Amino acid sequence: MVWTNPSIEDYSDYAGDQLVELATEELCEQKGLPMVLRLWIRNCPELIAAQQPVLASVAGEFTTRLNFGLGSLYTTKLDGRNLLPKLRLPSYTVTTIAGAGRFLTIQTRTDPGNVE
């Protein structure tokens, strides 16, 4: 079982996919982008999907892993306000368990990123 415990690189790929889904929902479908950017960006979901490799890399940098041998617990804390402080970007905290080559996200929290 230990050999099938996913690596941090495996998790980064998984997290990049998950971040694409979350960001698409938050920014594109719920009109989370400022009006000026919505006018400028024609295909928001496609633009975000194209950033999957970058999001995977960023997720890997902001993830902590607790390895329990038979499985791992990954916690990713990605704060949009730290990445681009001038924009109202959401922050995400995602908790995922992994084992036997599989991932299961058990908790996702989103802070909408209100700028005061």
NORLINTA-V749215 format. One record per helix or strand of 3 or more residues. SS is the DSSP state (helix for helix, strand for strand). FROM is the first residue (numbers start at 0). TO is the last residue. Records with the same first field share a line. If there is no record, write none. Layout:
SS=FROM-TO / FROM-TO
This chain:
helix=1-3 / 7-28 / 34-39 / 43-48 / 51-60 / 79-82
strand=62-66 / 71-78 / 90-98 / 101-110
